[in-house]
Amino acid sequence: MRRLPEDTAEIKRMYVVPELRGTGVATGILRTPEDHASRLGYKVLHLSTGVLQPDAIRFYEREGYARTEGYGPYVGHPLAVCFVRQLACE
């Protein structure tokens, strides 16, 4: 996780080995930085993946992330697919 301006953070990298995909492991991994960010008072999480990662795109959409315009280094990047999620702070 990387801090962005104000009350926003970014999940930088997430990877699940192919043989564990579809088992719930990815959801468990994703919840860890979400919970941590919420405890730290962040209200928004961003993340990005690539246009050649359709499984990741479907996963993030299923997990409540909405597509958004590029942010930071992804502004105008033709291969980036960016997402955002509002968090409920504790």
VMD Tcl script that draws the C-alpha trace (Angstrom):
set ca {
  {0.00 0.00 0.00}
  {1.23 3.48 -0.85}
  {-0.04 6.74 0.51}
  {-1.50 9.19 -2.00}
  {-2.62 12.78 -1.34}
  {-5.10 13.51 1.45}
  {-7.10 10.51 2.71}
  {-6.25 8.22 -0.21}
  {-3.98 5.18 -0.62}
  {-3.07 2.83 -3.44}
  {-2.74 -0.93 -3.44}
  {0.46 -1.31 -5.43}
  {0.75 -4.98 -6.19}
  {-1.20 -8.14 -5.66}
  {-0.57 -11.59 -7.12}
  {-2.08 -15.02 -6.60}
  {-0.41 -18.06 -8.14}
  {-2.60 -19.62 -10.84}
  {-3.26 -22.85 -8.95}
  {-4.88 -20.90 -6.06}
  {-7.05 -18.62 -8.18}
  {-10.76 -19.16 -7.68}
  {-10.27 -20.47 -4.13}
  {-10.98 -17.23 -2.23}
  {-7.32 -16.51 -1.56}
  {-7.37 -13.33 -3.68}
  {-10.33 -11.95 -1.75}
  {-8.55 -12.64 1.52}
  {-5.40 -10.94 0.29}
  {-7.36 -7.90 -0.92}
  {-9.21 -7.49 2.37}
  {-5.95 -7.14 4.33}
  {-4.83 -3.78 2.85}
  {-8.46 -2.60 2.76}
  {-8.84 -3.26 6.50}
  {-5.45 -1.73 7.25}
  {-6.21 1.39 5.21}
  {-9.55 1.77 6.95}
  {-7.94 1.51 10.40}
  {-5.43 4.20 9.38}
  {-8.27 6.52 8.40}
  {-7.98 6.37 4.62}
  {-11.31 6.89 2.92}
  {-10.38 5.95 -0.64}
  {-8.32 3.14 -2.18}
  {-7.01 3.14 -5.74}
  {-5.45 0.31 -7.69}
  {-4.58 -0.43 -11.28}
  {-4.17 -3.42 -13.52}
  {-3.54 -3.87 -17.21}
  {-5.85 -4.19 -20.18}
  {-4.37 -7.66 -20.77}
  {-5.55 -8.85 -17.32}
  {-9.28 -9.59 -17.85}
  {-9.45 -11.91 -14.83}
  {-8.07 -9.17 -12.57}
  {-10.49 -6.63 -14.04}
  {-13.47 -8.91 -13.37}
  {-12.16 -9.68 -9.86}
  {-11.80 -6.02 -8.85}
  {-15.22 -5.15 -10.25}
  {-16.78 -8.10 -8.41}
  {-15.10 -6.96 -5.19}
  {-16.69 -3.52 -5.33}
  {-14.08 -1.45 -7.15}
  {-15.32 0.99 -9.76}
  {-13.39 1.93 -12.87}
  {-11.99 5.43 -12.75}
  {-9.81 7.75 -14.75}
  {-6.08 7.21 -14.46}
  {-4.29 8.68 -11.46}
  {-0.63 9.51 -10.86}
  {1.57 7.70 -13.37}
  {-1.49 6.09 -14.99}
  {-3.05 9.32 -16.31}
  {-3.49 8.75 -20.02}
  {-1.66 5.41 -19.93}
  {-3.22 3.31 -22.72}
  {-2.59 -0.06 -21.04}
  {-3.78 0.82 -17.53}
  {-7.21 0.07 -16.12}
  {-7.70 2.01 -12.88}
  {-10.14 1.39 -10.06}
  {-11.31 3.16 -6.93}
  {-13.19 2.06 -3.82}
  {-14.63 4.12 -1.00}
  {-13.83 2.71 2.43}
  {-15.82 2.75 5.62}
  {-13.40 4.09 8.23}
  {-13.34 2.55 11.67}
}
mol new
graphics top color blue
foreach p $ca { graphics top sphere $p radius 0.5 }
foreach p [lrange $ca 0 end-1] q [lrange $ca 1 end] { graphics top cylinder $p $q radius 0.2 }
display resetview
